[in-house]
Amino acid sequence: MNSKPITQYAKELLNIAAPIIMGNIGFILIGVGDIIVAGRHSTDTFAAISIAAAIVNCIMTIAIGLTSSISPLLSNYRGQRKPIKRYLYPSIRFAGILAIITGFIIVGFIPLIAKMGFEQHLVKPIQQYMFISALGTFGGSLHHSMKEFLQAFEIVLFPNLLTIFSVFLNIILNIIFVFGWGVIPSMGAVGLAIASLIVRYFMGFSLLIYCRMIMRVNNYHEKGYYMSLVKIGLPIALAILVEFFAFNIIAILMGRIAGVYAAAQNLVCTITTTSFMIPFAISNAIAVKVGFSNGAKNYVDLKRYAVTGTVMSEIFMAFSAIIFLLFPKFIIGIFTKDVELINIALPVMFILVVFQLFDGLQISLSGICKGVKQTKIILLANFVAYWLISIPLGYTLGLKYNLKLVGFWIGLVSSAVILCLIMIVQLKRYFVKKYY
């Protein structure tokens, strides 16, 4: 079987990844907008949404992870020449069920906030933010499921242009509801939650309308589809939950010391996540192309897409690591002018230089695993890396040896290394068994 030039593989990956990169950066900029507006309002507002978002995001990963199985599953179906437009309505129902489940979990968690040892003046805004976020779960789940559905067709431009537009919508709504405008009073953290709710529903229903316009399909039922989504998506969901919880438990633990530490963790995560969105988009493209090649049993293309995408991710992450090394204070200063917050976050920026390289590699390997439907190893690798190594090591260094946030990030670097090693070993075994 003849293979194409490497440049052709890179071009095809970028055709999918470029709009996703734009959309992913837009999605992060929505969060950045929240942080900047919250920081300008008050450090307490910043701390409250940092803690609340950490908890909400951990719960929402259940829906995000499960709906993430839509794209790789339907890409495999495409490679097998199966019709996949008919799965639109099942995907919508799947998103709705997940939204109900996650919404109830968030509401059930709210009474526990008062017992978690946070500073008393932060408890009420945290609870209010979480309640409003629970009402927005359907909008968020619908948006992600429709974006994944379209991605299976390699339709990525409109969904990501929508995300870019939503960045500006979110900023406008944040300013109105946080600081007040006309008859609308200043609402602080509550205003941020209301703005996020409106944006989530706007994005979700916009993609739903777009799907209905370009795909004229009748209602369709297939129980096997839901079972396949759960089989592939549950390990992804749990893996994302394990990872999200590891990052966000740091904000929660540090928030018990002082709200400013939770704010610092949120700030650092926002910085590294912004750069992470590019290899994450490339990983999505890898999953689609590897999934199609796997369904078509074309190992040559599968391998070329996997290797080319991984190299592309690593080149970018090396570049971002250099930027973090050279301009750490400038980057932090974009988000806050609080001297205490800057002093806490600054040492972590130098640890991110190493973290970037391994984080880019592990997300590329994760995309390959999704494409070949080897998602259980992603869960296993995340659990071992974060909860058996990273968090215990970070807790020891951060709290026992008083390195605080620096100690936890040393633990996170170790987790990224372990993730890479585990997935490399598993993928090697899989390919040897299936193709040799």
C-alpha positions as CSV (number, residue, x, y, z in Angstrom):
1,M,0.0,0.0,0.0
2,N,1.6,3.3,-1.1
3,S,1.9,6.0,1.5
4,K,1.6,9.8,0.9
5,P,4.4,12.3,1.6
6,I,4.7,13.3,5.2
7,T,3.7,16.9,4.3
8,Q,0.4,15.6,3.0
9,Y,-0.3,13.9,6.4
10,A,0.6,17.1,8.2
11,K,-1.6,19.1,5.9
12,E,-4.6,16.8,6.4
13,L,-4.2,16.9,10.2
14,L,-3.9,20.7,10.1
15,N,-7.1,21.0,8.0
16,I,-8.9,19.4,10.9
17,A,-6.8,20.8,13.7
18,A,-6.5,24.5,12.6
19,P,-10.2,25.4,13.2
20,I,-10.2,23.3,16.3
21,I,-7.2,25.2,17.6
22,M,-9.0,28.4,16.9
23,G,-12.1,27.1,18.8
24,N,-10.1,25.6,21.6
25,I,-8.2,28.9,22.2
26,G,-11.6,30.6,22.0
27,F,-13.0,28.3,24.6
28,I,-10.0,29.0,26.9
29,L,-10.4,32.7,26.3
30,I,-13.9,32.4,27.6
31,G,-12.3,31.2,30.9
32,V,-9.6,33.8,30.6
33,G,-12.3,36.5,30.3
34,D,-13.9,35.2,33.5
35,I,-10.6,35.3,35.3
36,I,-9.6,38.8,34.1
37,V,-13.1,40.2,35.0
38,A,-13.1,38.4,38.3
39,G,-9.6,39.7,39.1
40,R,-10.6,43.2,38.3
41,H,-13.6,43.0,40.5
42,S,-11.9,41.6,43.6
43,T,-9.4,39.0,44.8
44,D,-12.3,37.4,46.8
45,T,-14.4,37.0,43.6
46,F,-11.4,35.5,41.8
47,A,-10.9,33.0,44.7
48,A,-14.6,32.1,44.9
49,I,-14.9,31.3,41.2
50,S,-11.6,29.4,41.2
51,I,-12.8,27.1,43.9
52,A,-16.4,26.8,42.5
53,A,-15.2,26.2,39.0
54,A,-12.7,23.6,40.2
55,I,-15.6,21.5,41.7
56,V,-18.0,22.1,38.8
57,N,-15.4,21.2,36.2
58,C,-14.6,17.9,38.0
59,I,-18.3,17.0,37.8
60,M,-18.8,18.2,34.3
61,T,-16.0,16.0,33.0
62,I,-18.4,13.1,33.3
63,A,-20.5,14.5,30.4
64,I,-17.5,15.9,28.5
65,G,-15.7,12.6,28.6
66,L,-18.6,10.5,27.6
67,T,-19.6,12.8,24.7
68,S,-15.9,12.8,23.6
69,S,-16.5,9.2,22.4
70,I,-18.9,10.4,19.7
71,S,-16.2,11.6,17.3
72,P,-13.8,8.6,17.4
73,L,-16.7,6.1,17.3
74,L,-18.4,7.7,14.3
75,S,-15.0,8.1,12.6
76,N,-14.4,4.4,12.8
77,Y,-17.9,3.8,11.4
78,R,-17.0,6.1,8.5
79,G,-13.9,4.1,7.8
80,Q,-16.2,1.0,7.7
81,R,-18.5,2.8,5.2
82,K,-21.4,2.9,7.6
83,P,-24.0,5.8,7.4
84,I,-23.5,8.0,10.4
85,K,-25.8,11.0,9.9
86,R,-28.6,9.0,11.5
87,Y,-26.8,9.2,14.8
88,L,-27.7,13.0,15.2
89,Y,-30.8,12.5,17.4
90,P,-29.3,9.7,19.5
91,S,-26.3,12.0,20.2
92,I,-28.7,14.8,21.4
93,R,-30.6,12.4,23.7
94,F,-27.3,11.2,25.1
95,A,-26.2,14.8,25.8
96,G,-29.6,15.4,27.6
97,I,-29.3,12.4,29.9
98,L,-25.8,13.3,30.8
99,A,-26.8,16.9,31.6
100,I,-29.5,15.8,34.0
101,I,-27.1,13.5,35.8
102,T,-24.3,16.0,36.2
103,G,-26.8,18.8,37.1
104,F,-28.2,16.8,40.0
105,I,-24.7,15.9,41.2
106,I,-23.6,19.6,41.3
107,V,-26.7,20.6,43.2
108,G,-26.2,17.7,45.7
109,F,-22.6,18.9,46.3
110,I,-23.6,22.4,47.2
111,P,-24.5,21.8,50.9
112,L,-21.0,20.3,51.4
113,I,-19.2,23.5,50.6
114,A,-19.9,25.0,54.1
115,K,-18.2,21.9,55.7
116,M,-15.0,21.9,53.5
117,G,-13.1,24.5,55.6
118,F,-13.0,27.4,53.1
119,E,-12.9,31.0,54.3
120,Q,-16.4,31.8,55.5
121,H,-16.9,34.8,53.3
122,L,-16.3,32.7,50.2
123,V,-18.8,30.0,51.0
124,K,-22.0,31.8,49.8
125,P,-20.6,33.0,46.4
126,I,-19.2,29.5,45.8
127,Q,-22.6,27.9,46.4
128,Q,-24.4,30.5,44.3
129,Y,-22.0,30.0,41.4
130,M,-22.4,26.2,41.6
131,F,-26.2,26.3,41.6
132,I,-26.4,28.5,38.5
133,S,-23.7,26.3,36.8
134,A,-26.0,23.3,37.5
135,L,-28.7,25.0,35.4
136,G,-26.3,25.4,32.5
137,T,-25.3,21.7,32.2
138,F,-27.6,21.0,29.3
139,G,-26.2,23.9,27.2
140,G,-22.7,22.7,27.8
141,S,-23.4,19.1,27.2
142,L,-25.4,19.8,24.0
143,H,-22.6,22.0,22.6
144,H,-19.9,19.4,23.2
145,S,-21.9,16.5,21.8
146,M,-22.8,18.5,18.6
147,K,-19.2,19.6,18.2
148,E,-18.0,16.0,18.5
149,F,-20.7,14.9,16.0
150,L,-19.6,17.4,13.4
151,Q,-16.0,16.6,14.0
152,A,-16.6,13.0,12.9
153,F,-17.5,14.4,9.5
154,E,-14.4,16.7,9.7
155,I,-16.8,19.7,9.8
156,V,-14.8,21.9,12.2
157,L,-14.9,25.5,10.9
158,F,-18.4,26.7,12.0
159,P,-18.3,25.2,15.5
160,N,-15.0,26.9,16.2
161,L,-16.0,30.2,14.6
162,L,-19.0,30.1,17.0
163,T,-16.6,29.6,19.9
164,I,-14.6,32.7,18.9
165,F,-17.8,34.8,18.7
166,S,-18.8,33.5,22.1
167,V,-15.5,34.9,23.6
168,F,-16.7,38.4,22.9
169,L,-20.3,37.6,24.0
170,N,-19.0,36.2,27.3
171,I,-16.8,39.3,28.0
172,I,-19.7,41.7,27.3
173,L,-22.0,39.7,29.6
174,N,-19.4,39.4,32.3
175,I,-18.9,43.1,32.4
176,I,-22.6,43.7,32.5
177,F,-23.5,41.2,35.2
178,V,-20.3,41.5,37.3
179,F,-20.0,45.3,37.5
180,G,-23.6,46.1,36.8
181,W,-25.1,48.2,34.0
182,G,-28.3,50.3,34.0
183,V,-31.0,48.5,36.1
184,I,-28.7,45.4,36.4
185,P,-26.9,45.5,39.7
186,S,-23.3,44.4,40.3
187,M,-23.4,40.7,41.1
188,G,-19.8,39.6,41.4
189,A,-19.3,35.8,41.2
190,V,-23.0,35.3,40.6
191,G,-22.8,37.6,37.5
192,L,-20.0,35.4,36.1
193,A,-22.1,32.3,36.5
194,I,-25.1,33.9,34.8
195,A,-23.0,35.0,31.9
196,S,-21.5,31.5,31.5
197,L,-25.1,30.0,31.6
198,I,-26.3,32.2,28.8
199,V,-23.2,31.5,26.7
200,R,-23.4,27.7,27.1
201,Y,-27.0,27.7,25.9
202,F,-26.3,30.0,23.0
203,M,-23.4,27.7,21.9
204,G,-25.4,24.5,22.4
205,F,-28.5,25.5,20.5
206,S,-26.6,27.3,17.7
207,L,-24.8,24.1,16.9
208,L,-28.0,22.1,17.2
209,I,-29.7,24.4,14.6
210,Y,-26.7,24.2,12.4
211,C,-26.7,20.4,12.4
212,R,-30.4,20.3,11.6
213,M,-29.8,22.7,8.7
214,I,-27.1,20.7,7.0
215,M,-28.3,17.2,7.9
216,R,-31.9,16.3,7.1
217,V,-32.4,13.1,9.0
218,N,-35.3,11.4,10.6
219,N,-35.4,10.3,14.2
220,Y,-33.5,7.1,14.9
221,H,-33.1,4.7,17.7
222,E,-30.3,2.2,18.3
223,K,-29.5,0.9,21.7
224,G,-26.1,-0.4,20.5
225,Y,-25.0,3.1,19.8
226,Y,-25.4,4.2,23.4
227,M,-23.7,1.1,24.6
228,S,-20.8,1.7,22.3
229,L,-20.5,5.4,23.4
230,V,-20.4,4.3,27.1
231,K,-18.0,1.5,26.4
232,I,-15.5,3.9,24.6
233,G,-16.5,7.0,26.5
234,L,-16.6,5.8,30.1
235,P,-12.9,5.2,30.3
236,I,-12.3,8.6,28.6
237,A,-14.8,10.3,31.1
238,L,-13.2,8.7,34.1
239,A,-9.7,9.5,32.8
240,I,-10.6,13.1,32.3
241,L,-12.2,13.1,35.7
242,V,-9.1,11.7,37.3
243,E,-7.0,14.3,35.6
244,F,-9.3,17.2,36.2
245,F,-9.8,16.2,39.8
246,A,-6.0,16.0,40.3
247,F,-5.5,19.5,39.0
248,N,-8.5,20.9,40.8
249,I,-8.0,19.2,44.1
250,I,-4.8,21.3,44.3
251,A,-6.9,24.4,44.1
252,I,-9.3,23.0,46.7
253,L,-6.4,22.0,49.1
254,M,-4.6,25.2,48.7
255,G,-7.8,27.2,49.0
256,R,-8.1,25.8,52.5
257,I,-4.9,27.6,53.4
258,A,-5.9,30.9,51.7
259,G,-8.1,31.8,48.8
260,V,-5.1,33.5,47.1
261,Y,-3.5,30.1,46.6
262,A,-6.6,28.7,44.9
263,A,-6.5,31.8,42.6
264,A,-2.9,31.2,41.8
265,Q,-3.5,27.6,40.9
266,N,-6.4,28.7,38.6
267,L,-4.2,31.3,37.0
268,V,-1.3,28.9,36.3
269,C,-3.7,26.2,35.0
270,T,-5.3,28.8,32.7
271,I,-1.8,29.7,31.3
272,T,-0.7,26.2,30.6
273,T,-4.2,25.1,29.4
274,T,-4.1,28.0,26.8
275,S,-1.0,26.6,25.2
276,F,-2.3,23.0,25.7
277,M,-5.2,23.7,23.4
278,I,-3.1,23.5,20.3
279,P,-1.7,20.0,20.9
280,F,-5.2,19.1,22.2
281,A,-6.6,20.1,18.8
282,I,-3.9,18.1,17.0
283,S,-4.8,15.2,19.3
284,N,-8.5,15.5,18.2
285,A,-7.3,15.4,14.5
286,I,-5.1,12.4,15.3
287,A,-8.1,10.6,16.8
288,V,-10.3,11.3,13.8
289,K,-7.7,10.3,11.2
290,V,-6.3,7.3,13.1
291,G,-9.9,6.2,13.8
292,F,-10.7,6.3,10.0
293,S,-7.5,4.5,9.1
294,N,-8.1,1.9,11.9
295,G,-11.7,1.3,10.6
296,A,-10.3,0.9,7.0
297,K,-7.5,-1.4,8.3
298,N,-4.9,0.9,6.8
299,Y,-1.9,0.6,9.1
300,V,0.5,2.7,6.9
301,D,-1.7,5.8,7.1
302,L,-2.5,5.1,10.7
303,K,1.1,5.1,11.7
304,R,2.0,8.2,9.6
305,Y,-0.9,10.2,11.0
306,A,0.1,9.2,14.6
307,V,3.8,10.1,14.2
308,T,3.3,13.3,12.2
309,G,0.7,14.6,14.7
310,T,2.9,13.8,17.7
311,V,5.9,15.6,16.2
312,M,3.7,18.7,15.4
313,S,2.5,18.8,19.0
314,E,6.0,18.5,20.4
315,I,7.4,21.3,18.2
316,F,4.7,23.7,19.5
317,M,5.1,22.7,23.1
318,A,8.9,23.3,22.9
319,F,8.2,26.8,21.6
320,S,5.7,27.6,24.3
321,A,8.2,26.2,27.0
322,I,10.8,28.8,25.7
323,I,8.2,31.6,26.0
324,F,7.3,30.6,29.6
325,L,11.1,30.5,30.4
326,L,11.8,34.0,29.0
327,F,8.7,36.0,29.9
328,P,7.1,34.5,33.0
329,K,6.3,37.7,34.9
330,F,4.9,39.4,31.8
331,I,2.5,36.4,31.2
332,I,1.3,36.4,34.8
333,G,0.8,40.2,34.6
334,I,-1.8,39.8,31.9
335,F,-4.1,38.3,34.4
336,T,-3.4,40.1,37.7
337,K,-1.6,43.0,39.3
338,D,-1.9,41.5,42.8
339,V,1.7,41.3,44.1
340,E,1.1,38.4,46.4
341,L,-0.6,36.4,43.6
342,I,2.3,37.1,41.2
343,N,4.9,36.0,43.8
344,I,3.0,32.7,44.4
345,A,2.6,31.9,40.6
346,L,6.0,33.0,39.4
347,P,8.1,30.0,40.6
348,V,5.6,27.6,39.1
349,M,6.2,29.1,35.6
350,F,9.7,27.6,35.5
351,I,8.4,24.2,36.3
352,L,5.9,24.5,33.4
353,V,8.9,24.6,31.1
354,V,9.5,20.9,31.7
355,F,5.8,20.1,32.1
356,Q,4.9,21.4,28.6
357,L,7.1,18.9,26.7
358,F,5.6,15.8,28.4
359,D,2.1,17.2,28.4
360,G,2.2,17.6,24.6
361,L,3.5,14.1,24.2
362,Q,0.9,12.5,26.5
363,I,-2.1,14.2,24.8
364,S,-0.9,13.1,21.3
365,L,-0.6,9.5,22.6
366,S,-4.1,9.8,24.0
367,G,-5.4,10.8,20.6
368,I,-3.8,7.7,19.1
369,C,-5.4,5.5,21.8
370,K,-8.8,7.0,21.1
371,G,-8.5,6.5,17.4
372,V,-7.8,2.7,17.9
373,K,-10.5,2.5,20.6
374,Q,-7.9,1.6,23.3
375,T,-9.5,4.0,25.9
376,K,-9.2,1.8,29.0
377,I,-5.4,2.4,29.0
378,I,-6.0,6.1,29.2
379,L,-8.0,5.7,32.4
380,L,-5.4,3.3,33.9
381,A,-2.5,5.6,33.0
382,N,-4.2,8.7,34.4
383,F,-5.1,6.9,37.6
384,V,-1.6,5.6,38.2
385,A,0.1,8.8,37.1
386,Y,-2.0,11.3,39.1
387,W,-3.4,9.5,42.1
388,L,-0.6,6.9,42.9
389,I,2.3,9.3,42.1
390,S,1.5,12.9,41.4
391,I,-0.9,13.8,44.3
392,P,0.9,11.9,47.0
393,L,4.2,13.4,45.9
394,G,2.8,16.9,45.5
395,Y,1.0,16.7,48.9
396,T,4.2,15.6,50.6
397,L,6.3,18.3,49.0
398,G,3.6,21.0,49.1
399,L,2.2,20.6,52.6
400,K,4.7,18.5,54.5
401,Y,7.8,20.2,53.2
402,N,6.0,23.6,52.8
403,L,6.8,24.0,49.1
404,K,3.1,24.7,48.7
405,L,2.1,25.2,45.0
406,V,5.6,24.5,43.7
407,G,5.5,21.1,45.4
408,F,2.2,20.1,43.8
409,W,3.5,21.1,40.3
410,I,6.6,19.0,40.8
411,G,4.2,16.1,41.3
412,L,2.3,17.0,38.1
413,V,5.5,16.9,36.1
414,S,6.1,13.4,37.3
415,S,2.6,12.4,36.3
416,A,3.1,13.6,32.7
417,V,6.2,11.5,32.4
418,I,4.5,8.4,33.8
419,L,1.5,8.9,31.4
420,C,3.8,8.9,28.4
421,L,5.6,5.8,29.4
422,I,2.4,3.8,30.1
423,M,0.7,4.7,26.8
424,I,3.8,4.1,24.7
425,V,4.1,0.6,26.1
426,Q,0.4,-0.2,25.6
427,L,0.3,1.2,22.0
428,K,3.4,-0.9,21.1
429,R,1.7,-4.0,22.4
430,Y,-1.5,-3.2,20.5
431,F,0.2,-2.6,17.2
432,V,2.4,-5.7,17.5
433,K,-0.6,-7.8,18.2
434,K,-2.9,-6.4,15.5
435,Y,-0.7,-5.6,12.6
436,Y,2.3,-7.9,12.8
